[in-house]
Amino acid sequence: MKKNAIIALSAAALALVACSTQENKASEPKETPIKPTVQRPAFDPNAESVAISGFNGNTNVQRFISHEAANGQFSRTELQSFFDGVIYKGNIINIMNRPGTSRPWYEFRNGNASASKINKGKSFYAQHKNTIDSAARSYGVPPEIIVAILGIETNYGTNTGSFRVADSLSTLAFDYPRRADFFQKELHEFLLMAKEEKKDIYSFKGSYAGAMGMPQFMPSSFRKYAVDFDGDGYHDIWNNIGDVAASVANYMKAHGWKPNGKMIVPVSLNITQELQNIIDEKTALTRTVGELKRLGVRPQEVVDDNEKAILYRLETAPGVYEYFIGLHNFYTVWQYNHSRMYVTAVRDIANGVGGGYRL
């Protein structure tokens, strides 16, 4: 896309943003009012790939443009100009198509909650303690939880992704049929996000899947939870530690974090088929500690029988398992990443950064 076209798009985006008052220090971002919309057109898997047709020559892209333009938030000219500037990234499709691998906990822990990761977290927290503590207090979330999530997501901001989000989301929205609907929705959110942030839409960088900044928010999460903590008019989750910390804390609070609540308690048990079936259930707070106790689960710490809990196990060495119950705050962190090992790693880093077991 020619430089003047990019400038024209940016100017048009700026013109469409309504003026708003400056946000308070710990306020949530204001969202552009959404008009009632008709259902998004279904992705046509038989259409020519954008790798061949280009974006503006693609049937699915044109249907997306027509849908967005009909909803009145963008003009057809704006959207066509945007897609003129997008670059197809076939390597992203190759990455997405790689077969997934499941690692046991003892391997996952070494990569995500090792002593070196915890020590780096301590240094990161010490460097930004006042800012992180201020954000944590504002939302009632432990600062160690914020630090731990940033440690796992981007190694404390050292690896936030180098892909242009415009390229990543456009490629996946129109050349990855299995999740085309999801990525078209995220592309819609991204277009609104860039307009609200009043920045060049091609300047946003992220992962190959479109996750952004130190906390790796997708555009929909950015628009819901990103915070302009210092009131400078931007939700800078890439470089501004205050915005980053407040955004993670806001996410946790919005998903129900309970101050002073434990996340995980080790248990002892004699495994039965019934208990194994419970472990294999989907992650959800559907049982109480009391119910699990009646089935032979023995918590190693005091837990109220009425608390909701998830029973799960971790392979701590080849063929060796330890068992745990995850409580309400476990489930809150699980909303951030749907992995029991991820949540346990967050807890371990947080406890290490905080100087002792407490979560």
C-alpha positions as CSV (number, residue, x, y, z in Angstrom):
1,M,0.0,0.0,0.0
2,K,1.3,3.4,-0.8
3,K,2.2,5.7,2.0
4,N,-0.4,8.3,1.2
5,A,-3.1,5.6,1.4
6,I,-2.0,4.6,4.8
7,I,-2.0,8.2,5.9
8,A,-5.5,8.6,4.5
9,L,-6.8,5.5,6.4
10,S,-5.3,6.7,9.7
11,A,-6.8,10.2,9.2
12,A,-10.2,8.7,8.4
13,A,-10.0,6.5,11.5
14,L,-9.1,9.5,13.6
15,A,-12.0,11.4,12.2
16,L,-14.5,8.7,13.2
17,V,-13.5,8.7,16.8
18,A,-15.7,10.7,19.1
19,C,-14.0,13.0,21.5
20,S,-14.1,11.8,25.1
21,T,-13.0,13.1,28.4
22,Q,-9.7,11.8,29.8
23,E,-10.1,8.6,31.8
24,N,-9.5,8.5,35.5
25,K,-6.3,6.8,36.7
26,A,-7.8,3.3,37.2
27,S,-10.7,3.5,34.7
28,E,-11.6,0.9,32.2
29,P,-11.4,1.8,28.4
30,K,-14.5,3.3,26.9
31,E,-16.1,1.1,24.2
32,T,-17.5,2.4,21.0
33,P,-21.3,1.8,21.1
34,I,-22.2,-1.2,18.9
35,K,-25.2,-1.1,16.7
36,P,-27.4,-4.2,16.5
37,T,-25.9,-6.3,13.8
38,V,-27.0,-9.1,11.5
39,Q,-25.2,-12.4,11.7
40,R,-21.7,-12.4,10.3
41,P,-21.6,-14.2,6.9
42,A,-20.4,-17.8,7.1
43,F,-16.9,-18.5,5.8
44,D,-16.9,-20.1,2.4
45,P,-14.2,-22.8,2.5
46,N,-14.5,-23.2,-1.3
47,A,-13.5,-19.7,-2.1
48,E,-10.1,-19.0,-3.6
49,S,-7.3,-18.6,-1.0
50,V,-6.2,-15.0,-0.2
51,A,-2.7,-16.3,-1.0
52,I,-3.8,-16.4,-4.6
53,S,-6.5,-13.8,-4.9
54,G,-5.0,-11.2,-2.6
55,F,-7.2,-9.7,0.1
56,N,-9.4,-7.3,-1.8
57,G,-9.9,-9.8,-4.6
58,N,-11.1,-12.5,-2.2
59,T,-14.8,-13.5,-1.9
60,N,-14.7,-14.0,1.9
61,V,-12.9,-10.6,2.4
62,Q,-15.5,-8.8,0.3
63,R,-18.3,-10.4,2.3
64,F,-16.6,-9.3,5.5
65,I,-16.3,-5.7,4.1
66,S,-19.9,-5.7,3.1
67,H,-21.0,-6.9,6.5
68,E,-18.9,-4.3,8.4
69,A,-19.9,-1.5,6.1
70,A,-23.5,-2.3,6.5
71,N,-23.2,-2.0,10.2
72,G,-22.0,1.5,9.8
73,Q,-18.8,1.5,11.8
74,F,-16.5,1.6,8.8
75,S,-17.0,2.7,5.2
76,R,-16.2,0.3,2.3
77,T,-13.5,2.6,1.2
78,E,-11.8,2.5,4.7
79,L,-11.9,-1.3,4.7
80,Q,-10.6,-1.7,1.2
81,S,-7.8,0.7,2.0
82,F,-7.0,-1.3,5.1
83,F,-6.8,-4.6,3.2
84,D,-4.6,-2.9,0.5
85,G,-2.0,-2.5,3.3
86,V,-2.2,-6.0,4.7
87,I,0.5,-8.5,3.9
88,Y,-0.4,-12.2,3.7
89,K,1.7,-14.3,6.1
90,G,1.6,-18.0,5.0
91,N,4.0,-19.0,7.6
92,I,1.4,-18.3,10.2
93,I,-0.9,-20.9,8.7
94,N,2.0,-23.4,8.8
95,I,2.5,-22.6,12.5
96,M,-1.2,-23.1,13.3
97,N,-1.3,-26.4,11.4
98,R,1.5,-27.9,13.4
99,P,0.3,-30.9,15.5
100,G,-0.2,-30.0,19.2
101,T,2.0,-31.8,21.7
102,S,1.0,-32.5,25.3
103,R,3.8,-32.2,27.9
104,P,3.7,-33.6,31.4
105,W,3.9,-31.2,34.3
106,Y,7.5,-31.9,35.1
107,E,8.5,-30.6,31.7
108,F,6.0,-27.7,31.6
109,R,7.2,-26.5,35.0
110,N,10.8,-26.5,33.9
111,G,9.9,-24.2,31.0
112,N,7.4,-22.0,32.7
113,A,8.0,-21.9,36.5
114,S,11.7,-22.7,36.9
115,A,13.9,-21.1,39.5
116,S,15.4,-18.8,36.9
117,K,11.9,-17.7,35.8
118,I,11.1,-17.0,39.5
119,N,14.3,-15.1,40.0
120,K,13.7,-13.0,37.0
121,G,10.3,-12.3,38.3
122,K,11.7,-11.1,41.6
123,S,14.0,-8.7,39.7
124,F,11.2,-7.4,37.5
125,Y,8.9,-6.9,40.5
126,A,11.7,-5.1,42.4
127,Q,12.3,-2.8,39.4
128,H,8.6,-1.8,39.1
129,K,7.3,-2.5,42.6
130,N,5.6,0.9,43.3
131,T,3.8,0.9,40.0
132,I,2.7,-2.8,40.2
133,D,1.7,-2.4,43.8
134,S,-0.4,0.6,43.0
135,A,-2.3,-1.2,40.2
136,A,-2.7,-4.3,42.4
137,R,-4.3,-2.3,45.2
138,S,-6.7,-0.6,42.8
139,Y,-8.1,-3.9,41.8
140,G,-7.6,-6.1,44.8
141,V,-5.3,-8.5,43.1
142,P,-2.0,-9.7,44.5
143,P,1.0,-8.1,42.7
144,E,2.7,-11.4,42.5
145,I,-0.2,-12.8,40.4
146,I,0.3,-9.9,37.9
147,V,4.1,-10.6,37.8
148,A,3.6,-14.3,37.3
149,I,1.2,-14.0,34.4
150,L,3.6,-11.6,32.7
151,G,6.4,-14.0,33.3
152,I,4.7,-16.9,31.6
153,E,3.1,-14.9,28.8
154,T,6.0,-12.9,27.5
155,N,9.0,-13.6,29.9
156,Y,8.3,-10.2,31.6
157,G,7.9,-8.3,28.4
158,T,11.0,-9.5,26.6
159,N,9.0,-11.5,23.9
160,T,5.8,-9.7,23.0
161,G,5.8,-10.8,19.3
162,S,7.0,-9.2,16.1
163,F,4.1,-9.8,13.7
164,R,1.9,-6.9,12.6
165,V,-1.4,-7.7,14.1
166,A,-3.2,-6.5,11.0
167,D,-1.3,-9.2,9.0
168,S,-1.8,-12.0,11.6
169,L,-5.5,-11.5,12.1
170,S,-6.3,-10.9,8.4
171,T,-4.3,-14.0,7.3
172,L,-6.0,-16.2,9.9
173,A,-9.5,-14.7,9.3
174,F,-9.4,-15.5,5.7
175,D,-7.1,-18.5,5.2
176,Y,-7.7,-20.6,8.3
177,P,-11.2,-22.0,7.8
178,R,-11.2,-24.1,11.1
179,R,-11.3,-20.9,13.2
180,A,-12.2,-18.3,10.6
181,D,-15.3,-17.1,12.5
182,F,-13.2,-16.5,15.7
183,F,-10.5,-14.6,13.8
184,Q,-12.9,-12.5,11.8
185,K,-14.5,-11.4,15.1
186,E,-11.1,-10.6,16.5
187,L,-10.3,-8.6,13.3
188,H,-13.5,-6.6,13.8
189,E,-12.5,-5.9,17.4
190,F,-9.0,-4.9,16.2
191,L,-10.3,-2.5,13.7
192,L,-12.4,-0.8,16.4
193,M,-9.5,-0.9,18.8
194,A,-7.1,0.8,16.5
195,K,-9.7,3.5,15.8
196,E,-10.2,4.0,19.5
197,E,-6.5,4.2,20.3
198,K,-6.0,6.8,17.5
199,K,-2.9,5.0,16.2
200,D,-1.7,3.8,12.8
201,I,-3.5,0.5,12.4
202,Y,-0.3,-1.2,11.0
203,S,1.8,-0.2,14.0
204,F,0.4,-2.8,16.4
205,K,2.7,-5.8,16.9
206,G,1.9,-9.1,18.5
207,S,2.1,-12.9,18.3
208,Y,1.4,-14.9,15.1
209,A,-2.1,-15.4,16.5
210,G,-2.7,-11.7,17.1
211,A,-2.2,-11.7,20.9
212,M,-0.7,-8.3,22.0
213,G,1.6,-6.7,24.5
214,M,3.1,-7.9,27.7
215,P,-0.1,-9.7,28.8
216,Q,-0.9,-11.1,25.3
217,F,-4.4,-9.8,25.1
218,M,-6.5,-10.5,22.0
219,P,-8.3,-7.4,20.6
220,S,-11.6,-8.4,22.2
221,S,-9.9,-8.7,25.6
222,F,-8.0,-5.4,25.0
223,R,-11.2,-3.6,24.4
224,K,-12.9,-5.1,27.5
225,Y,-10.0,-5.1,30.0
226,A,-7.1,-2.9,29.0
227,V,-6.7,0.1,31.3
228,D,-5.2,3.6,30.8
229,F,-3.7,3.6,34.3
230,D,-1.7,6.9,34.0
231,G,-4.5,8.7,32.1
232,D,-2.4,9.6,29.1
233,G,-5.2,8.7,26.6
234,Y,-3.6,5.3,25.5
235,H,-3.9,1.8,26.8
236,D,-0.3,0.9,26.3
237,I,0.1,-2.8,27.2
238,W,3.3,-3.0,25.3
239,N,5.6,-0.6,27.2
240,N,3.7,1.2,30.1
241,I,4.1,-1.0,33.2
242,G,1.2,0.8,34.9
243,D,-1.2,0.1,32.1
244,V,0.1,-3.4,31.8
245,A,-0.3,-4.2,35.5
246,A,-3.7,-2.6,35.8
247,S,-5.0,-4.4,32.7
248,V,-4.0,-7.8,34.1
249,A,-5.4,-6.9,37.5
250,N,-8.6,-5.7,35.8
251,Y,-9.0,-8.9,33.9
252,M,-8.6,-10.9,37.2
253,K,-11.1,-8.8,39.1
254,A,-13.6,-8.9,36.2
255,H,-13.4,-12.7,36.3
256,G,-14.0,-12.9,40.0
257,W,-10.7,-12.8,41.9
258,K,-11.4,-13.0,45.6
259,P,-8.9,-11.2,47.8
260,N,-7.1,-13.5,50.4
261,G,-8.4,-16.6,48.8
262,K,-6.2,-19.6,48.1
263,M,-5.8,-21.0,44.6
264,I,-4.5,-24.6,45.1
265,V,-4.4,-27.1,48.0
266,P,-2.6,-30.4,47.8
267,V,-4.7,-33.5,48.7
268,S,-4.1,-37.1,49.4
269,L,-6.3,-39.9,48.1
270,N,-6.6,-43.4,47.0
271,I,-7.4,-43.1,43.3
272,T,-10.6,-44.8,42.3
273,Q,-12.3,-44.9,38.9
274,E,-14.9,-42.5,40.2
275,L,-12.2,-40.0,41.3
276,Q,-10.4,-40.4,38.0
277,N,-13.6,-39.7,36.1
278,I,-13.9,-36.4,38.1
279,I,-10.3,-35.5,37.3
280,D,-11.2,-36.1,33.6
281,E,-14.2,-33.8,33.7
282,K,-14.1,-30.4,32.1
283,T,-12.7,-27.7,34.3
284,A,-15.6,-26.1,36.2
285,L,-16.6,-25.4,39.7
286,T,-19.4,-27.9,40.0
287,R,-18.4,-29.8,43.2
288,T,-17.8,-28.7,46.8
289,V,-14.8,-29.7,49.0
290,G,-17.3,-31.6,51.2
291,E,-18.5,-33.7,48.3
292,L,-14.9,-34.5,47.3
293,K,-14.1,-35.4,51.0
294,R,-17.0,-37.9,51.0
295,L,-15.3,-39.6,48.1
296,G,-12.0,-40.0,49.9
297,V,-10.2,-36.8,49.0
298,R,-8.2,-35.4,52.0
299,P,-7.1,-31.8,51.7
300,Q,-3.7,-31.2,53.3
301,E,-4.7,-27.7,54.5
302,V,-7.9,-26.4,56.1
303,V,-10.6,-25.7,53.5
304,D,-14.2,-24.9,54.1
305,D,-16.4,-27.8,53.0
306,N,-18.7,-25.4,51.2
307,E,-16.0,-24.1,48.9
308,K,-16.3,-25.1,45.3
309,A,-13.3,-27.0,44.0
310,I,-11.8,-28.8,41.0
311,L,-9.9,-32.0,41.5
312,Y,-6.9,-32.5,39.3
313,R,-3.5,-34.2,39.1
314,L,0.0,-33.4,37.8
315,E,2.7,-35.8,36.7
316,T,5.6,-34.7,38.8
317,A,8.0,-37.4,37.4
318,P,7.5,-40.0,34.8
319,G,4.5,-42.1,35.9
320,V,4.3,-40.3,39.3
321,Y,1.3,-38.2,40.1
322,E,0.4,-35.7,42.8
323,Y,-3.2,-34.5,43.4
324,F,-4.7,-31.1,44.1
325,I,-7.9,-29.2,44.4
326,G,-8.2,-25.9,42.6
327,L,-10.4,-23.4,44.4
328,H,-12.3,-20.2,43.2
329,N,-9.1,-18.2,42.4
330,F,-7.7,-21.2,40.5
331,Y,-10.7,-21.0,38.3
332,T,-10.3,-17.2,37.9
333,V,-6.8,-17.6,36.6
334,W,-7.9,-20.5,34.4
335,Q,-10.1,-18.1,32.5
336,Y,-6.9,-16.4,31.3
337,N,-5.5,-19.6,29.9
338,H,-7.5,-22.8,29.9
339,S,-4.7,-25.0,31.2
340,R,-4.4,-26.5,34.7
341,M,-0.7,-26.6,34.4
342,Y,-0.7,-22.9,33.4
343,V,-2.6,-22.0,36.5
344,T,-0.3,-24.1,38.7
345,A,2.7,-22.4,37.2
346,V,1.2,-19.0,37.8
347,R,0.7,-20.0,41.5
348,D,4.3,-21.3,41.8
349,I,5.9,-18.1,40.3
350,A,3.6,-15.9,42.4
351,N,4.6,-17.7,45.6
352,G,8.3,-17.6,44.6
353,V,8.1,-13.9,43.9
354,G,6.2,-13.2,47.1
355,G,8.8,-15.0,49.1
356,G,6.7,-17.9,50.5
357,Y,3.7,-20.1,50.0
358,R,0.4,-18.4,50.4
359,L,-1.8,-18.8,47.2
